[in-house]
Amino acid sequence: MCPNDMHNYDPMLEVDPKLWDLLDEDERVSVVMKYHQEADIDLPDEYTHALLHVIVENQIARRQLTRGDLTKG
């Protein structure tokens, strides 16, 4: 997410927690869905998939989870 534009979401880039918190839940879901649509990623349930991204990004923004936690395994 670009520092000056919180409406460009990319799951491979770190989200600025302060900017992420400025978005309401619907806006967060919308930017994630926009990313998947523009990347031409076909999902059986776009909304639920986007919601899961939002849940994870919320946890990262609140320091309840790190990106490193997501790559363990």
PDB file of N, CA, C, O and CB in Angstrom:
ATOM      1  N   MET A   1       0.853  -1.171   0.000  1.00  0.00           N
ATOM      2  CA  MET A   1       0.000   0.000   0.000  1.00  0.00           C
ATOM      3  C   MET A   1       0.894   1.229   0.000  1.00  0.00           C
ATOM      4  O   MET A   1       1.736   1.396   0.883  1.00  0.00           O
ATOM      5  CB  MET A   1      -0.968   0.001   1.221  1.00  0.00           C
ATOM      6  N   CYS A   2       0.713   2.059  -0.963  1.00  0.00           N
ATOM      7  CA  CYS A   2       1.521   3.268  -1.076  1.00  0.00           C
ATOM      8  C   CYS A   2       1.193   4.234   0.056  1.00  0.00           C
ATOM      9  O   CYS A   2       0.022   4.409   0.393  1.00  0.00           O
ATOM     10  CB  CYS A   2       1.296   3.945  -2.438  1.00  0.00           C
ATOM     11  N   PRO A   3       2.201   4.859   0.645  1.00  0.00           N
ATOM     12  CA  PRO A   3       1.955   5.768   1.762  1.00  0.00           C
ATOM     13  C   PRO A   3       0.961   6.886   1.437  1.00  0.00           C
ATOM     14  O   PRO A   3       0.190   7.299   2.303  1.00  0.00           O
ATOM     15  CB  PRO A   3       3.250   6.373   2.206  1.00  0.00           C
ATOM     16  N   ASN A   4       0.976   7.369   0.210  1.00  0.00           N
ATOM     17  CA  ASN A   4       0.088   8.477  -0.135  1.00  0.00           C
ATOM     18  C   ASN A   4      -1.245   8.024  -0.709  1.00  0.00           C
ATOM     19  O   ASN A   4      -2.106   8.854  -1.002  1.00  0.00           O
ATOM     20  CB  ASN A   4       0.766   9.380  -1.115  1.00  0.00           C
ATOM     21  N   ASP A   5      -1.424   6.734  -0.872  1.00  0.00           N
ATOM     22  CA  ASP A   5      -2.658   6.238  -1.475  1.00  0.00           C
ATOM     23  C   ASP A   5      -3.067   4.934  -0.813  1.00  0.00           C
ATOM     24  O   ASP A   5      -2.609   3.863  -1.210  1.00  0.00           O
ATOM     25  CB  ASP A   5      -2.488   6.042  -2.995  1.00  0.00           C
ATOM     26  N   MET A   6      -3.910   5.017   0.176  1.00  0.00           N
ATOM     27  CA  MET A   6      -4.300   3.819   0.897  1.00  0.00           C
ATOM     28  C   MET A   6      -5.331   2.990   0.146  1.00  0.00           C
ATOM     29  O   MET A   6      -5.843   2.004   0.678  1.00  0.00           O
ATOM     30  CB  MET A   6      -4.837   4.190   2.243  1.00  0.00           C
ATOM     31  N   HIS A   7      -5.639   3.383  -1.086  1.00  0.00           N
ATOM     32  CA  HIS A   7      -6.608   2.626  -1.863  1.00  0.00           C
ATOM     33  C   HIS A   7      -5.946   1.694  -2.872  1.00  0.00           C
ATOM     34  O   HIS A   7      -6.631   1.112  -3.713  1.00  0.00           O
ATOM     35  CB  HIS A   7      -7.538   3.569  -2.576  1.00  0.00           C
ATOM     36  N   ASN A   8      -4.635   1.546  -2.801  1.00  0.00           N
ATOM     37  CA  ASN A   8      -3.916   0.591  -3.634  1.00  0.00           C
ATOM     38  C   ASN A   8      -3.366  -0.515  -2.750  1.00  0.00           C
ATOM     39  O   ASN A   8      -2.274  -0.398  -2.194  1.00  0.00           O
ATOM     40  CB  ASN A   8      -2.776   1.283  -4.428  1.00  0.00           C
ATOM     41  N   TYR A   9      -4.127  -1.579  -2.629  1.00  0.00           N
ATOM     42  CA  TYR A   9      -3.743  -2.696  -1.776  1.00  0.00           C
ATOM     43  C   TYR A   9      -2.952  -3.713  -2.583  1.00  0.00           C
ATOM     44  O   TYR A   9      -3.280  -3.998  -3.734  1.00  0.00           O
ATOM     45  CB  TYR A   9      -4.983  -3.355  -1.142  1.00  0.00           C
ATOM     46  N   ASP A  10      -1.911  -4.256  -1.970  1.00  0.00           N
ATOM     47  CA  ASP A  10      -1.153  -5.356  -2.540  1.00  0.00           C
ATOM     48  C   ASP A  10      -0.757  -6.255  -1.366  1.00  0.00           C
ATOM     49  O   ASP A  10      -0.023  -5.821  -0.478  1.00  0.00           O
ATOM     50  CB  ASP A  10       0.116  -4.845  -3.355  1.00  0.00           C
ATOM     51  N   PRO A  11      -1.234  -7.499  -1.352  1.00  0.00           N
ATOM     52  CA  PRO A  11      -0.961  -8.371  -0.208  1.00  0.00           C
ATOM     53  C   PRO A  11       0.514  -8.714  -0.030  1.00  0.00           C
ATOM     54  O   PRO A  11       0.918  -9.214   1.019  1.00  0.00           O
ATOM     55  CB  PRO A  11      -1.742  -9.637  -0.351  1.00  0.00           C
ATOM     56  N   MET A  12       1.319  -8.442  -1.061  1.00  0.00           N
ATOM     57  CA  MET A  12       2.748  -8.732  -0.964  1.00  0.00           C
ATOM     58  C   MET A  12       3.530  -7.577  -0.329  1.00  0.00           C
ATOM     59  O   MET A  12       4.714  -7.720  -0.022  1.00  0.00           O
ATOM     60  CB  MET A  12       3.309  -9.036  -2.344  1.00  0.00           C
ATOM     61  N   LEU A  13       2.868  -6.441  -0.136  1.00  0.00           N
ATOM     62  CA  LEU A  13       3.512  -5.276   0.468  1.00  0.00           C
ATOM     63  C   LEU A  13       2.950  -5.024   1.857  1.00  0.00           C
ATOM     64  O   LEU A  13       1.783  -5.305   2.132  1.00  0.00           O
ATOM     65  CB  LEU A  13       3.327  -4.031  -0.417  1.00  0.00           C
ATOM     66  N   GLU A  14       3.791  -4.494   2.719  1.00  0.00           N
ATOM     67  CA  GLU A  14       3.353  -4.180   4.068  1.00  0.00           C
ATOM     68  C   GLU A  14       2.390  -3.003   4.059  1.00  0.00           C
ATOM     69  O   GLU A  14       2.622  -1.994   3.393  1.00  0.00           O
ATOM     70  CB  GLU A  14       4.551  -3.879   4.964  1.00  0.00           C
ATOM     71  N   VAL A  15       1.324  -3.150   4.798  1.00  0.00           N
ATOM     72  CA  VAL A  15       0.325  -2.095   4.921  1.00  0.00           C
ATOM     73  C   VAL A  15       0.751  -1.138   6.035  1.00  0.00           C
ATOM     74  O   VAL A  15       1.189  -1.574   7.100  1.00  0.00           O
ATOM     75  CB  VAL A  15      -1.090  -2.692   5.209  1.00  0.00           C
ATOM     76  N   ASP A  16       0.623   0.154   5.786  1.00  0.00           N
ATOM     77  CA  ASP A  16       0.897   1.148   6.823  1.00  0.00           C
ATOM     78  C   ASP A  16      -0.269   1.094   7.814  1.00  0.00           C
ATOM     79  O   ASP A  16      -1.396   1.429   7.450  1.00  0.00           O
ATOM     80  CB  ASP A  16       1.077   2.604   6.211  1.00  0.00           C
ATOM     81  N   PRO A  17      -0.016   0.680   9.054  1.00  0.00           N
ATOM     82  CA  PRO A  17      -1.101   0.517  10.024  1.00  0.00           C
ATOM     83  C   PRO A  17      -1.927   1.788  10.247  1.00  0.00           C
ATOM     84  O   PRO A  17      -3.142   1.716  10.426  1.00  0.00           O
ATOM     85  CB  PRO A  17      -0.531   0.062  11.336  1.00  0.00           C
ATOM     86  N   LYS A  18      -1.274   2.936  10.235  1.00  0.00           N
ATOM     87  CA  LYS A  18      -2.008   4.183  10.458  1.00  0.00           C
ATOM     88  C   LYS A  18      -2.963   4.463   9.302  1.00  0.00           C
ATOM     89  O   LYS A  18      -4.098   4.888   9.518  1.00  0.00           O
ATOM     90  CB  LYS A  18      -1.033   5.359  10.635  1.00  0.00           C
ATOM     91  N   LEU A  19      -2.503   4.224   8.077  1.00  0.00           N
ATOM     92  CA  LEU A  19      -3.371   4.438   6.917  1.00  0.00           C
ATOM     93  C   LEU A  19      -4.472   3.392   6.857  1.00  0.00           C
ATOM     94  O   LEU A  19      -5.617   3.710   6.535  1.00  0.00           O
ATOM     95  CB  LEU A  19      -2.555   4.411   5.624  1.00  0.00           C
ATOM     96  N   TRP A  20      -4.131   2.145   7.166  1.00  0.00           N
ATOM     97  CA  TRP A  20      -5.112   1.059   7.155  1.00  0.00           C
ATOM     98  C   TRP A  20      -6.241   1.369   8.141  1.00  0.00           C
ATOM     99  O   TRP A  20      -7.415   1.141   7.847  1.00  0.00           O
ATOM    100  CB  TRP A  20      -4.438  -0.297   7.508  1.00  0.00           C
ATOM    101  N   ASP A  21      -5.876   1.887   9.299  1.00  0.00           N
ATOM    102  CA  ASP A  21      -6.880   2.206  10.322  1.00  0.00           C
ATOM    103  C   ASP A  21      -7.796   3.361   9.913  1.00  0.00           C
ATOM    104  O   ASP A  21      -8.881   3.514  10.473  1.00  0.00           O
ATOM    105  CB  ASP A  21      -6.190   2.548  11.630  1.00  0.00           C
ATOM    106  N   LEU A  22      -7.371   4.172   8.946  1.00  0.00           N
ATOM    107  CA  LEU A  22      -8.231   5.258   8.470  1.00  0.00           C
ATOM    108  C   LEU A  22      -9.396   4.751   7.622  1.00  0.00           C
ATOM    109  O   LEU A  22     -10.411   5.430   7.469  1.00  0.00           O
ATOM    110  CB  LEU A  22      -7.412   6.251   7.668  1.00  0.00           C
ATOM    111  N   LEU A  23      -9.234   3.545   7.073  1.00  0.00           N
ATOM    112  CA  LEU A  23     -10.302   2.963   6.265  1.00  0.00           C
ATOM    113  C   LEU A  23     -11.311   2.265   7.167  1.00  0.00           C
ATOM    114  O   LEU A  23     -10.939   1.645   8.163  1.00  0.00           O
ATOM    115  CB  LEU A  23      -9.729   1.972   5.226  1.00  0.00           C
ATOM    116  N   ASP A  24     -12.596   2.370   6.813  1.00  0.00           N
ATOM    117  CA  ASP A  24     -13.565   1.572   7.565  1.00  0.00           C
ATOM    118  C   ASP A  24     -13.568   0.156   6.980  1.00  0.00           C
ATOM    119  O   ASP A  24     -12.942  -0.090   5.950  1.00  0.00           O
ATOM    120  CB  ASP A  24     -15.005   2.215   7.510  1.00  0.00           C
ATOM    121  N   GLU A  25     -14.259  -0.758   7.624  1.00  0.00           N
ATOM    122  CA  GLU A  25     -14.237  -2.165   7.236  1.00  0.00           C
ATOM    123  C   GLU A  25     -14.673  -2.362   5.783  1.00  0.00           C
ATOM    124  O   GLU A  25     -14.062  -3.148   5.060  1.00  0.00           O
ATOM    125  CB  GLU A  25     -15.135  -2.974   8.161  1.00  0.00           C
ATOM    126  N   ASP A  26     -15.710  -1.667   5.353  1.00  0.00           N
ATOM    127  CA  ASP A  26     -16.192  -1.803   3.969  1.00  0.00           C
ATOM    128  C   ASP A  26     -15.149  -1.325   2.966  1.00  0.00           C
ATOM    129  O   ASP A  26     -14.978  -1.935   1.910  1.00  0.00           O
ATOM    130  CB  ASP A  26     -17.495  -1.015   3.777  1.00  0.00           C
ATOM    131  N   GLU A  27     -14.454  -0.242   3.289  1.00  0.00           N
ATOM    132  CA  GLU A  27     -13.414   0.259   2.396  1.00  0.00           C
ATOM    133  C   GLU A  27     -12.258  -0.732   2.303  1.00  0.00           C
ATOM    134  O   GLU A  27     -11.684  -0.927   1.232  1.00  0.00           O
ATOM    135  CB  GLU A  27     -12.906   1.624   2.876  1.00  0.00           C
ATOM    136  N   ARG A  28     -11.925  -1.345   3.414  1.00  0.00           N
ATOM    137  CA  ARG A  28     -10.847  -2.339   3.419  1.00  0.00           C
ATOM    138  C   ARG A  28     -11.204  -3.515   2.511  1.00  0.00           C
ATOM    139  O   ARG A  28     -10.393  -3.953   1.695  1.00  0.00           O
ATOM    140  CB  ARG A  28     -10.572  -2.837   4.857  1.00  0.00           C
ATOM    141  N   VAL A  29     -12.412  -4.011   2.663  1.00  0.00           N
ATOM    142  CA  VAL A  29     -12.862  -5.125   1.817  1.00  0.00           C
ATOM    143  C   VAL A  29     -12.847  -4.696   0.352  1.00  0.00           C
ATOM    144  O   VAL A  29     -12.437  -5.467  -0.516  1.00  0.00           O
ATOM    145  CB  VAL A  29     -14.287  -5.598   2.231  1.00  0.00           C
ATOM    146  N   SER A  30     -13.287  -3.484   0.078  1.00  0.00           N
ATOM    147  CA  SER A  30     -13.335  -2.988  -1.307  1.00  0.00           C
ATOM    148  C   SER A  30     -11.954  -2.905  -1.942  1.00  0.00           C
ATOM    149  O   SER A  30     -11.787  -3.291  -3.098  1.00  0.00           O
ATOM    150  CB  SER A  30     -13.993  -1.618  -1.349  1.00  0.00           C
ATOM    151  N   VAL A  31     -10.951  -2.404  -1.202  1.00  0.00           N
ATOM    152  CA  VAL A  31      -9.617  -2.293  -1.798  1.00  0.00           C
ATOM    153  C   VAL A  31      -9.007  -3.668  -2.046  1.00  0.00           C
ATOM    154  O   VAL A  31      -8.271  -3.855  -3.016  1.00  0.00           O
ATOM    155  CB  VAL A  31      -8.697  -1.467  -0.895  1.00  0.00           C
ATOM    156  N   VAL A  32      -9.306  -4.625  -1.180  1.00  0.00           N
ATOM    157  CA  VAL A  32      -8.801  -5.982  -1.383  1.00  0.00           C
ATOM    158  C   VAL A  32      -9.495  -6.615  -2.590  1.00  0.00           C
ATOM    159  O   VAL A  32      -8.842  -7.255  -3.415  1.00  0.00           O
ATOM    160  CB  VAL A  32      -9.019  -6.848  -0.111  1.00  0.00           C
ATOM    161  N   MET A  33     -10.798  -6.441  -2.694  1.00  0.00           N
ATOM    162  CA  MET A  33     -11.525  -6.987  -3.837  1.00  0.00           C
ATOM    163  C   MET A  33     -11.041  -6.351  -5.140  1.00  0.00           C
ATOM    164  O   MET A  33     -10.912  -7.032  -6.158  1.00  0.00           O
ATOM    165  CB  MET A  33     -13.037  -6.765  -3.666  1.00  0.00           C
ATOM    166  N   LYS A  34     -10.778  -5.063  -5.105  1.00  0.00           N
ATOM    167  CA  LYS A  34     -10.261  -4.352  -6.285  1.00  0.00           C
ATOM    168  C   LYS A  34      -8.930  -4.951  -6.717  1.00  0.00           C
ATOM    169  O   LYS A  34      -8.696  -5.144  -7.910  1.00  0.00           O
ATOM    170  CB  LYS A  34     -10.095  -2.839  -5.989  1.00  0.00           C
ATOM    171  N   TYR A  35      -8.054  -5.249  -5.755  1.00  0.00           N
ATOM    172  CA  TYR A  35      -6.767  -5.864  -6.069  1.00  0.00           C
ATOM    173  C   TYR A  35      -6.979  -7.174  -6.821  1.00  0.00           C
ATOM    174  O   TYR A  35      -6.369  -7.395  -7.868  1.00  0.00           O
ATOM    175  CB  TYR A  35      -5.952  -6.108  -4.783  1.00  0.00           C
ATOM    176  N   HIS A  36      -7.844  -8.047  -6.291  1.00  0.00           N
ATOM    177  CA  HIS A  36      -8.070  -9.346  -6.921  1.00  0.00           C
ATOM    178  C   HIS A  36      -8.691  -9.201  -8.312  1.00  0.00           C
ATOM    179  O   HIS A  36      -8.341  -9.942  -9.230  1.00  0.00           O
ATOM    180  CB  HIS A  36      -8.968 -10.207  -6.037  1.00  0.00           C
ATOM    181  N   GLN A  37      -9.597  -8.263  -8.461  1.00  0.00           N
ATOM    182  CA  GLN A  37     -10.225  -8.051  -9.765  1.00  0.00           C
ATOM    183  C   GLN A  37      -9.206  -7.538 -10.778  1.00  0.00           C
ATOM    184  O   GLN A  37      -9.164  -8.016 -11.912  1.00  0.00           O
ATOM    185  CB  GLN A  37     -11.399  -7.063  -9.644  1.00  0.00           C
ATOM    186  N   GLU A  38      -8.389  -6.573 -10.379  1.00  0.00           N
ATOM    187  CA  GLU A  38      -7.388  -6.019 -11.298  1.00  0.00           C
ATOM    188  C   GLU A  38      -6.289  -7.026 -11.620  1.00  0.00           C
ATOM    189  O   GLU A  38      -5.701  -6.978 -12.701  1.00  0.00           O
ATOM    190  CB  GLU A  38      -6.771  -4.759 -10.702  1.00  0.00           C
ATOM    191  N   ALA A  39      -6.012  -7.926 -10.699  1.00  0.00           N
ATOM    192  CA  ALA A  39      -5.012  -8.966 -10.935  1.00  0.00           C
ATOM    193  C   ALA A  39      -5.618 -10.149 -11.688  1.00  0.00           C
ATOM    194  O   ALA A  39      -4.931 -11.124 -11.992  1.00  0.00           O
ATOM    195  CB  ALA A  39      -4.411  -9.439  -9.605  1.00  0.00           C
ATOM    196  N   ASP A  40      -6.909 -10.046 -11.983  1.00  0.00           N
ATOM    197  CA  ASP A  40      -7.647 -11.085 -12.707  1.00  0.00           C
ATOM    198  C   ASP A  40      -7.555 -12.439 -12.005  1.00  0.00           C
ATOM    199  O   ASP A  40      -7.347 -13.476 -12.634  1.00  0.00           O
ATOM    200  CB  ASP A  40      -7.119 -11.207 -14.136  1.00  0.00           C
ATOM    201  N   ILE A  41      -7.715 -12.397 -10.684  1.00  0.00           N
ATOM    202  CA  ILE A  41      -7.702 -13.613  -9.873  1.00  0.00           C
ATOM    203  C   ILE A  41      -9.136 -14.074  -9.712  1.00  0.00           C
ATOM    204  O   ILE A  41      -9.972 -13.354  -9.167  1.00  0.00           O
ATOM    205  CB  ILE A  41      -7.023 -13.376  -8.480  1.00  0.00           C
ATOM    206  N   ASP A  42      -9.414 -15.266 -10.183  1.00  0.00           N
ATOM    207  CA  ASP A  42     -10.763 -15.817 -10.126  1.00  0.00           C
ATOM    208  C   ASP A  42     -10.952 -16.553  -8.801  1.00  0.00           C
ATOM    209  O   ASP A  42     -10.221 -17.493  -8.487  1.00  0.00           O
ATOM    210  CB  ASP A  42     -11.026 -16.768 -11.328  1.00  0.00           C
ATOM    211  N   LEU A  43     -11.925 -16.117  -8.047  1.00  0.00           N
ATOM    212  CA  LEU A  43     -12.198 -16.715  -6.736  1.00  0.00           C
ATOM    213  C   LEU A  43     -13.657 -17.168  -6.666  1.00  0.00           C
ATOM    214  O   LEU A  43     -14.536 -16.494  -7.203  1.00  0.00           O
ATOM    215  CB  LEU A  43     -11.887 -15.706  -5.593  1.00  0.00           C
ATOM    216  N   PRO A  44     -13.920 -18.287  -6.019  1.00  0.00           N
ATOM    217  CA  PRO A  44     -15.306 -18.749  -5.931  1.00  0.00           C
ATOM    218  C   PRO A  44     -16.190 -17.822  -5.081  1.00  0.00           C
ATOM    219  O   PRO A  44     -17.388 -17.697  -5.334  1.00  0.00           O
ATOM    220  CB  PRO A  44     -15.340 -20.154  -5.355  1.00  0.00           C
ATOM    221  N   ASP A  45     -15.597 -17.185  -4.086  1.00  0.00           N
ATOM    222  CA  ASP A  45     -16.347 -16.265  -3.222  1.00  0.00           C
ATOM    223  C   ASP A  45     -15.443 -15.073  -2.915  1.00  0.00           C
ATOM    224  O   ASP A  45     -14.734 -15.053  -1.909  1.00  0.00           O
ATOM    225  CB  ASP A  45     -16.827 -16.976  -1.890  1.00  0.00           C
ATOM    226  N   GLU A  46     -15.483 -14.084  -3.803  1.00  0.00           N
ATOM    227  CA  GLU A  46     -14.596 -12.913  -3.693  1.00  0.00           C
ATOM    228  C   GLU A  46     -14.715 -12.204  -2.352  1.00  0.00           C
ATOM    229  O   GLU A  46     -13.712 -11.837  -1.741  1.00  0.00           O
ATOM    230  CB  GLU A  46     -14.897 -11.930  -4.802  1.00  0.00           C
ATOM    231  N   TYR A  47     -15.953 -12.015  -1.900  1.00  0.00           N
ATOM    232  CA  TYR A  47     -16.175 -11.256  -0.675  1.00  0.00           C
ATOM    233  C   TYR A  47     -15.554 -11.957   0.536  1.00  0.00           C
ATOM    234  O   TYR A  47     -14.855 -11.326   1.328  1.00  0.00           O
ATOM    235  CB  TYR A  47     -17.673 -11.046  -0.450  1.00  0.00           C
ATOM    236  N   THR A  48     -15.808 -13.253   0.679  1.00  0.00           N
ATOM    237  CA  THR A  48     -15.276 -13.986   1.835  1.00  0.00           C
ATOM    238  C   THR A  48     -13.757 -14.017   1.795  1.00  0.00           C
ATOM    239  O   THR A  48     -13.105 -13.873   2.829  1.00  0.00           O
ATOM    240  CB  THR A  48     -15.834 -15.420   1.874  1.00  0.00           C
ATOM    241  N   HIS A  49     -13.192 -14.203   0.613  1.00  0.00           N
ATOM    242  CA  HIS A  49     -11.741 -14.210   0.475  1.00  0.00           C
ATOM    243  C   HIS A  49     -11.161 -12.852   0.878  1.00  0.00           C
ATOM    244  O   HIS A  49     -10.171 -12.783   1.606  1.00  0.00           O
ATOM    245  CB  HIS A  49     -11.338 -14.561  -0.972  1.00  0.00           C
ATOM    246  N   ALA A  50     -11.787 -11.777   0.399  1.00  0.00           N
ATOM    247  CA  ALA A  50     -11.327 -10.429   0.746  1.00  0.00           C
ATOM    248  C   ALA A  50     -11.450 -10.184   2.243  1.00  0.00           C
ATOM    249  O   ALA A  50     -10.575  -9.568   2.850  1.00  0.00           O
ATOM    250  CB  ALA A  50     -12.126  -9.371  -0.028  1.00  0.00           C
ATOM    251  N   LEU A  51     -12.519 -10.660   2.827  1.00  0.00           N
ATOM    252  CA  LEU A  51     -12.729 -10.495   4.269  1.00  0.00           C
ATOM    253  C   LEU A  51     -11.620 -11.172   5.065  1.00  0.00           C
ATOM    254  O   LEU A  51     -11.182 -10.650   6.091  1.00  0.00           O
ATOM    255  CB  LEU A  51     -14.092 -11.065   4.680  1.00  0.00           C
ATOM    256  N   LEU A  52     -11.167 -12.326   4.599  1.00  0.00           N
ATOM    257  CA  LEU A  52     -10.057 -13.004   5.281  1.00  0.00           C
ATOM    258  C   LEU A  52      -8.771 -12.182   5.185  1.00  0.00           C
ATOM    259  O   LEU A  52      -8.015 -12.102   6.153  1.00  0.00           O
ATOM    260  CB  LEU A  52      -9.832 -14.408   4.681  1.00  0.00           C
ATOM    261  N   HIS A  53      -8.518 -11.571   4.024  1.00  0.00           N
ATOM    262  CA  HIS A  53      -7.369 -10.670   3.897  1.00  0.00           C
ATOM    263  C   HIS A  53      -7.478  -9.536   4.916  1.00  0.00           C
ATOM    264  O   HIS A  53      -6.503  -9.198   5.585  1.00  0.00           O
ATOM    265  CB  HIS A  53      -7.275 -10.097   2.456  1.00  0.00           C
ATOM    266  N   VAL A  54      -8.659  -8.961   5.026  1.00  0.00           N
ATOM    267  CA  VAL A  54      -8.874  -7.834   5.941  1.00  0.00           C
ATOM    268  C   VAL A  54      -8.620  -8.260   7.380  1.00  0.00           C
ATOM    269  O   VAL A  54      -7.998  -7.524   8.146  1.00  0.00           O
ATOM    270  CB  VAL A  54     -10.305  -7.278   5.796  1.00  0.00           C
ATOM    271  N   ILE A  55      -9.093  -9.432   7.747  1.00  0.00           N
ATOM    272  CA  ILE A  55      -8.882  -9.931   9.114  1.00  0.00           C
ATOM    273  C   ILE A  55      -7.384 -10.048   9.402  1.00  0.00           C
ATOM    274  O   ILE A  55      -6.914  -9.622  10.457  1.00  0.00           O
ATOM    275  CB  ILE A  55      -9.582 -11.310   9.314  1.00  0.00           C
ATOM    276  N   VAL A  56      -6.645 -10.624   8.465  1.00  0.00           N
ATOM    277  CA  VAL A  56      -5.193 -10.781   8.654  1.00  0.00           C
ATOM    278  C   VAL A  56      -4.501  -9.419   8.696  1.00  0.00           C
ATOM    279  O   VAL A  56      -3.668  -9.179   9.570  1.00  0.00           O
ATOM    280  CB  VAL A  56      -4.589 -11.647   7.524  1.00  0.00           C
ATOM    281  N   GLU A  57      -4.837  -8.525   7.761  1.00  0.00           N
ATOM    282  CA  GLU A  57      -4.212  -7.193   7.758  1.00  0.00           C
ATOM    283  C   GLU A  57      -4.548  -6.427   9.040  1.00  0.00           C
ATOM    284  O   GLU A  57      -3.705  -5.695   9.558  1.00  0.00           O
ATOM    285  CB  GLU A  57      -4.671  -6.384   6.523  1.00  0.00           C
ATOM    286  N   ASN A  58      -5.760  -6.587   9.551  1.00  0.00           N
ATOM    287  CA  ASN A  58      -6.124  -5.947  10.826  1.00  0.00           C
ATOM    288  C   ASN A  58      -5.233  -6.453  11.951  1.00  0.00           C
ATOM    289  O   ASN A  58      -4.764  -5.670  12.777  1.00  0.00           O
ATOM    290  CB  ASN A  58      -7.607  -6.211  11.167  1.00  0.00           C
ATOM    291  N   GLN A  59      -5.000  -7.755  11.981  1.00  0.00           N
ATOM    292  CA  GLN A  59      -4.150  -8.328  13.032  1.00  0.00           C
ATOM    293  C   GLN A  59      -2.712  -7.849  12.908  1.00  0.00           C
ATOM    294  O   GLN A  59      -2.048  -7.592  13.911  1.00  0.00           O
ATOM    295  CB  GLN A  59      -4.193  -9.854  12.978  1.00  0.00           C
ATOM    296  N   ILE A  60      -2.237  -7.731  11.678  1.00  0.00           N
ATOM    297  CA  ILE A  60      -0.873  -7.220  11.468  1.00  0.00           C
ATOM    298  C   ILE A  60      -0.795  -5.755  11.894  1.00  0.00           C
ATOM    299  O   ILE A  60       0.159  -5.349  12.558  1.00  0.00           O
ATOM    300  CB  ILE A  60      -0.447  -7.372   9.976  1.00  0.00           C
ATOM    301  N   ALA A  61      -1.796  -4.967  11.514  1.00  0.00           N
ATOM    302  CA  ALA A  61      -1.808  -3.545  11.865  1.00  0.00           C
ATOM    303  C   ALA A  61      -1.848  -3.339  13.375  1.00  0.00           C
ATOM    304  O   ALA A  61      -1.297  -2.362  13.884  1.00  0.00           O
ATOM    305  CB  ALA A  61      -3.002  -2.852  11.217  1.00  0.00           C
ATOM    306  N   ARG A  62      -2.493  -4.248  14.085  1.00  0.00           N
ATOM    307  CA  ARG A  62      -2.594  -4.146  15.547  1.00  0.00           C
ATOM    308  C   ARG A  62      -1.478  -4.903  16.262  1.00  0.00           C
ATOM    309  O   ARG A  62      -1.484  -5.056  17.483  1.00  0.00           O
ATOM    310  CB  ARG A  62      -3.941  -4.671  16.012  1.00  0.00           C
ATOM    311  N   ARG A  63      -0.527  -5.369  15.465  1.00  0.00           N
ATOM    312  CA  ARG A  63       0.642  -6.097  15.975  1.00  0.00           C
ATOM    313  C   ARG A  63       0.272  -7.368  16.734  1.00  0.00           C
ATOM    314  O   ARG A  63       0.980  -7.771  17.657  1.00  0.00           O
ATOM    315  CB  ARG A  63       1.450  -5.197  16.877  1.00  0.00           C
ATOM    316  N   GLN A  64      -0.831  -7.996  16.349  1.00  0.00           N
ATOM    317  CA  GLN A  64      -1.237  -9.278  16.925  1.00  0.00           C
ATOM    318  C   GLN A  64      -0.660 -10.434  16.109  1.00  0.00           C
ATOM    319  O   GLN A  64      -0.706 -11.593  16.522  1.00  0.00           O
ATOM    320  CB  GLN A  64      -2.778  -9.382  16.988  1.00  0.00           C
ATOM    321  N   LEU A  65      -0.123 -10.094  14.955  1.00  0.00           N
ATOM    322  CA  LEU A  65       0.402 -11.076  14.012  1.00  0.00           C
ATOM    323  C   LEU A  65       1.475 -10.378  13.188  1.00  0.00           C
ATOM    324  O   LEU A  65       1.390  -9.173  12.948  1.00  0.00           O
ATOM    325  CB  LEU A  65      -0.737 -11.674  13.094  1.00  0.00           C
ATOM    326  N   THR A  66       2.473 -11.121  12.757  1.00  0.00           N
ATOM    327  CA  THR A  66       3.486 -10.536  11.870  1.00  0.00           C
ATOM    328  C   THR A  66       3.460 -11.266  10.537  1.00  0.00           C
ATOM    329  O   THR A  66       2.961 -12.388  10.444  1.00  0.00           O
ATOM    330  CB  THR A  66       4.907 -10.609  12.510  1.00  0.00           C
ATOM    331  N   ARG A  67       3.994 -10.631   9.513  1.00  0.00           N
ATOM    332  CA  ARG A  67       4.083 -11.295   8.205  1.00  0.00           C
ATOM    333  C   ARG A  67       4.932 -12.557   8.323  1.00  0.00           C
ATOM    334  O   ARG A  67       4.690 -13.538   7.620  1.00  0.00           O
ATOM    335  CB  ARG A  67       4.682 -10.336   7.134  1.00  0.00           C
ATOM    336  N   GLY A  68       5.921 -12.533   9.207  1.00  0.00           N
ATOM    337  CA  GLY A  68       6.747 -13.714   9.433  1.00  0.00           C
ATOM    338  C   GLY A  68       5.934 -14.887   9.952  1.00  0.00           C
ATOM    339  O   GLY A  68       6.224 -16.037   9.620  1.00  0.00           O
ATOM    340  N   ASP A  69       4.923 -14.613  10.758  1.00  0.00           N
ATOM    341  CA  ASP A  69       4.044 -15.669  11.256  1.00  0.00           C
ATOM    342  C   ASP A  69       3.336 -16.366  10.105  1.00  0.00           C
ATOM    343  O   ASP A  69       3.026 -17.554  10.194  1.00  0.00           O
ATOM    344  CB  ASP A  69       3.018 -15.097  12.239  1.00  0.00           C
ATOM    345  N   LEU A  70       3.083 -15.648   9.044  1.00  0.00           N
ATOM    346  CA  LEU A  70       2.339 -16.203   7.912  1.00  0.00           C
ATOM    347  C   LEU A  70       3.205 -17.094   7.034  1.00  0.00           C
ATOM    348  O   LEU A  70       2.678 -17.901   6.268  1.00  0.00           O
ATOM    349  CB  LEU A  70       1.751 -15.086   7.077  1.00  0.00           C
ATOM    350  N   THR A  71       4.519 -16.961   7.130  1.00  0.00           N
ATOM    351  CA  THR A  71       5.399 -17.735   6.263  1.00  0.00           C
ATOM    352  C   THR A  71       5.985 -18.949   6.967  1.00  0.00           C
ATOM    353  O   THR A  71       6.724 -19.719   6.354  1.00  0.00           O
ATOM    354  CB  THR A  71       6.513 -16.861   5.749  1.00  0.00           C
ATOM    355  N   LYS A  72       5.669 -19.130   8.234  1.00  0.00           N
ATOM    356  CA  LYS A  72       6.161 -20.301   8.957  1.00  0.00           C
ATOM    357  C   LYS A  72       5.414 -21.540   8.475  1.00  0.00           C
ATOM    358  O   LYS A  72       4.233 -21.477   8.133  1.00  0.00           O
ATOM    359  CB  LYS A  72       5.994 -20.118  10.494  1.00  0.00           C
ATOM    360  N   GLY A  73       6.108 -22.642   8.456  1.00  0.00           N
ATOM    361  CA  GLY A  73       5.378 -23.840   8.113  1.00  0.00           C
ATOM    362  C   GLY A  73       6.219 -24.796   7.443  1.00  0.00           C
ATOM    363  O   GLY A  73       5.755 -25.877   7.080  1.00  0.00           O
TER     364      GLY A  73
END
